[in-house]
């Protein structure tokens, strides 16, 4: 997996966090922090935050674009 960001930055992968329920949306930041802690070999290079809703649901999505540390590439 690989690609390039619009500003010329490259990334190796993407991790998507999403929540629809209010409690899950409140805990989304903690989930991202845990994931970052559990993956010290990944360096975030960009992020995108998307919110969508209809009459019943409010969805929050945070997309993290990351690079692997050079020593972790195979």
C-alpha positions as a Markdown table, in Angstrom:
| # | Residue | x | y | z |
|---|---|---|---|---|
| 1 | Unk | 0.0 | 0.0 | 0.0 |
| 2 | Unk | 1.4 | 3.4 | -0.8 |
| 3 | Unk | 0.3 | 6.8 | -2.1 |
| 4 | Unk | 1.0 | 10.5 | -2.0 |
| 5 | Unk | -0.8 | 13.3 | -0.2 |
| 6 | Unk | -1.8 | 16.4 | -2.2 |
| 7 | Unk | 1.0 | 18.4 | -0.6 |
| 8 | Unk | 3.7 | 15.9 | -1.7 |
| 9 | Unk | 3.8 | 13.9 | 1.5 |
| 10 | Unk | 3.8 | 10.2 | 1.1 |
| 11 | Unk | 2.1 | 7.6 | 3.3 |
| 12 | Unk | 2.2 | 3.9 | 3.7 |
| 13 | Unk | -1.3 | 3.3 | 5.1 |
| 14 | Unk | -4.6 | 4.6 | 6.4 |
| 15 | Unk | -6.4 | 3.9 | 9.6 |
| 16 | Unk | -10.1 | 4.8 | 9.8 |
| 17 | Unk | -11.9 | 5.4 | 13.2 |
| 18 | Unk | -15.6 | 6.0 | 13.0 |
| 19 | Unk | -18.5 | 6.2 | 15.5 |
| 20 | Unk | -22.2 | 6.8 | 15.3 |
| 21 | Unk | -23.4 | 6.6 | 18.9 |
| 22 | Unk | -22.8 | 9.6 | 21.2 |
| 23 | Unk | -20.8 | 7.6 | 23.7 |
| 24 | Unk | -18.6 | 6.1 | 21.0 |
| 25 | Unk | -18.0 | 9.6 | 19.5 |
| 26 | Unk | -16.9 | 10.8 | 23.0 |
| 27 | Unk | -14.4 | 7.9 | 23.3 |
| 28 | Unk | -13.0 | 8.2 | 19.7 |
| 29 | Unk | -10.0 | 10.3 | 20.9 |
| 30 | Unk | -9.1 | 7.6 | 23.5 |
| 31 | Unk | -9.4 | 4.9 | 20.8 |
| 32 | Unk | -7.0 | 6.8 | 18.5 |
| 33 | Unk | -4.6 | 7.5 | 21.4 |
| 34 | Unk | -4.5 | 3.7 | 22.3 |
| 35 | Unk | -3.9 | 2.8 | 18.6 |
| 36 | Unk | -1.0 | 5.3 | 18.4 |
| 37 | Unk | 0.4 | 3.9 | 21.6 |
| 38 | Unk | 0.1 | 0.3 | 20.4 |
| 39 | Unk | 1.8 | 1.1 | 17.1 |
| 40 | Unk | 4.9 | 3.2 | 17.9 |
| 41 | Unk | 6.3 | 2.2 | 14.5 |
| 42 | Unk | 3.7 | 4.3 | 12.7 |
| 43 | Unk | 4.1 | 8.0 | 12.3 |
| 44 | Unk | 0.9 | 10.0 | 11.4 |
| 45 | Unk | 1.6 | 12.4 | 8.5 |
| 46 | Unk | -2.0 | 13.7 | 7.9 |
| 47 | Unk | -5.6 | 13.4 | 9.1 |
| 48 | Unk | -9.0 | 14.0 | 7.8 |
| 49 | Unk | -12.1 | 14.6 | 9.9 |
| 50 | Unk | -15.5 | 14.0 | 8.4 |
| 51 | Unk | -18.9 | 14.5 | 10.0 |
| 52 | Unk | -22.2 | 13.3 | 8.4 |
| 53 | Unk | -25.7 | 13.1 | 9.7 |
| 54 | Unk | -29.3 | 12.4 | 8.9 |
| 55 | Unk | -32.4 | 12.7 | 11.0 |
| 56 | Unk | -31.4 | 9.8 | 13.3 |
| 57 | Unk | -27.6 | 9.3 | 13.1 |
| 58 | Unk | -24.6 | 11.5 | 13.5 |
| 59 | Unk | -21.4 | 9.9 | 12.3 |
| 60 | Unk | -17.9 | 11.1 | 13.0 |
| 61 | Unk | -15.0 | 9.6 | 11.1 |
| 62 | Unk | -11.3 | 10.4 | 11.7 |
| 63 | Unk | -8.9 | 9.1 | 9.0 |
| 64 | Unk | -5.2 | 8.9 | 9.9 |
| 65 | Unk | -2.6 | 8.7 | 7.1 |
| 66 | Unk | 0.6 | 7.2 | 8.4 |
| 67 | Unk | 4.1 | 6.3 | 7.4 |
| 68 | Unk | 6.0 | 3.3 | 8.8 |
| 69 | Unk | 9.4 | 4.0 | 10.4 |
| 70 | Unk | 12.2 | 3.2 | 8.0 |
| 71 | Unk | 13.5 | 0.3 | 10.1 |
| 72 | Unk | 10.0 | -1.3 | 10.0 |
| 73 | Unk | 9.7 | -1.3 | 6.2 |
| 74 | Unk | 9.9 | -4.7 | 4.5 |
